[in-house]
Amino acid sequence: MVLALLPFLAFTLALVAAPLAQVIRMSLSHIDLKASGFSYEWSGLDNYIEVLSAGQTWQDIWNTIVFVVATVTGSILVGLVAA
């Protein structure tokens, strides 16, 4: 039974876990683009602190919430009218 799950686990690891780990690594690093590739310098939570302390970030989050609520509500209403 466990052997039957191995292809699923390999697929999940390759397409979900590995990219997720890379994104987390990148978000906690300062990335320097060089001609030979990427250079990672550990920055910890500094990137998050910088983004969340900027005033524009909270306005962007609010705009996203308004857009999502309006789009979902509009889609539901169009669907109800079409039905």
C-alpha positions in Angstrom: 0.0 0.0 0.0 2.8 2.4 0.9 4.6 1.7 -2.4 1.5 2.8 -4.3 1.9 6.3 -2.8 5.5 6.8 -3.8 4.7 8.2 -7.3 2.3 10.7 -5.7 4.8 11.7 -3.1 7.6 12.1 -5.7 5.2 14.2 -7.8 4.2 16.3 -4.8 7.8 16.8 -3.7 8.9 17.8 -7.2 6.1 20.2 -8.0 5.1 21.7 -4.6 7.7 21.2 -1.9 10.8 22.0 -3.8 9.5 25.3 -5.3 8.0 26.3 -2.0 11.4 25.8 -0.2 13.1 27.9 -2.9 10.6 30.7 -2.5 11.1 30.7 1.2 14.8 30.8 0.8 14.6 33.6 -1.7 12.2 35.7 0.5 14.7 35.5 3.4 17.7 36.5 1.3 19.0 39.5 -0.6 19.5 38.4 -4.1 22.2 40.0 -6.2 21.9 39.4 -10.0 25.2 38.8 -11.5 26.3 37.7 -15.0 27.2 34.3 -13.7 23.9 33.8 -11.9 22.2 34.6 -8.6 24.1 35.4 -5.4 22.1 34.9 -2.2 23.0 36.9 1.0 21.0 36.0 4.1 18.8 38.9 5.3 16.4 37.2 7.6 13.2 39.0 8.1 14.6 42.3 6.9 12.7 42.0 3.6 9.4 41.5 5.4 10.0 44.4 7.8 10.9 46.7 4.9 7.7 45.8 3.0 5.3 45.9 5.9 6.7 49.3 7.2 6.1 51.0 3.8 2.9 53.0 3.8 1.9 51.9 0.3 1.8 48.2 1.2 -1.3 48.6 3.4 -3.1 50.6 0.6 -2.2 47.8 -1.9 -3.6 45.1 0.5 -6.8 47.1 0.9 -7.1 47.6 -2.9 -6.7 43.8 -3.3 -9.4 43.0 -0.8 -11.8 45.4 -2.4 -11.0 44.0 -5.9 -11.5 40.4 -4.7 -14.8 41.2 -2.9 -16.2 43.1 -5.9 -15.1 40.4 -8.4 -16.5 37.5 -6.4 -19.8 39.3 -5.7 -20.1 40.3 -9.3 -19.4 36.8 -10.5 -22.0 35.4 -8.2 -24.6 37.9 -9.2 -24.0 37.3 -13.0 -24.3 33.6 -12.4 -27.6 34.0 -10.5 -29.0 36.3 -13.2 -27.9 33.9 -15.9 -29.5 30.9 -14.2 
